[in-house]
């Protein structure tokens, strides 16, 4: 298998993983691609309740990036780490073209939807629907739990804020320490929680690292 371009390899527990520029996580040995917080239908839900006007193509933008990551990595397995839809009722309103696109991406792959706090898992779509999943010493779930070991989760949409040459840079990021790995949100227009927030500082060890997403992922000490 050809290694994904511009990835940042790192070790978590006994697994050799790769952080992709998009915010996806790839585990080459397991042929596994992991994405979190797709939030399909976010723009449609906000529009329906009179919220902020956002471009109406966020689901297609997200699917296009996901398709690219699957082609680049050749992943045979996919885990979506919860909040795949922005709300449970949005699943039934997904345009037919997008449903067909998801089905096409699932074809020939072992696909797992982890339950999130926004949705119980898109039960009308193919794949397996689970609260959490353990593979090779790693536990995949939506929300981090205290005292966990080898945990891979999402939910918080972590972002790192840095000051460089008088400018402030904010970028979605992975956070990891010896016991816990938190993925950035993969979906378009999802926002984020700064890594120096009380919630993330309470979860992550003092020596935790952040991996900034972007054209070339970069690892730095977690901004606190």
LINMOJO-V742115 format. One record per backbone hydrogen bond with DSSP energy under -0.5 kcal/mol. NH is the residue of the N-H (numbers start at 1). CO is the residue of the C=O. Records with the same first field share a line. If there is no record, write none. Layout:
NH=CO + CO
This chain:
7=4
8=19
9=7
10=17
12=15
15=12
17=10 + 15
18=26
19=8
20=18 + 24
23=20
25=34
26=18
27=32
28=26
30=27
31=27 + 28
32=27
33=77
34=25
35=79
37=82
39=83
40=84
42=39
45=41
46=42
47=43
48=44
49=45
50=47
51=46
54=52
58=55
61=57
62=58
63=59
64=60
65=61
66=62
67=63
68=64
69=65
70=66
71=67
72=68
73=69
74=70
76=31
77=31
78=110
79=33
80=112
81=35 + 79
82=80
86=40
88=118
90=87
91=87 + 88
93=90
94=91
98=95
99=95
100=96
101=97
102=98
103=99
104=100
105=101
106=102
107=103
109=106
110=76
111=109
112=78
113=128
114=80 + 112
115=130
116=119
123=121
125=122
128=111
130=113 + 128
133=140
135=138
138=135
139=150
140=133 + 138
141=139 + 152
142=131
148=145
150=179
151=179
152=139
153=181
154=142
156=154
159=193
160=171
162=160 + 169
164=162 + 167
167=164
169=162 + 167
171=160
173=158
174=211
175=182
176=209
177=180
181=151
182=175
183=153
186=36
187=37
190=187
193=156 + 157
195=159
197=194
201=197
202=198
203=199
204=200
208=205
209=176
210=220
211=174
212=210 + 218
213=172
214=21
217=6
218=212
220=210
222=208
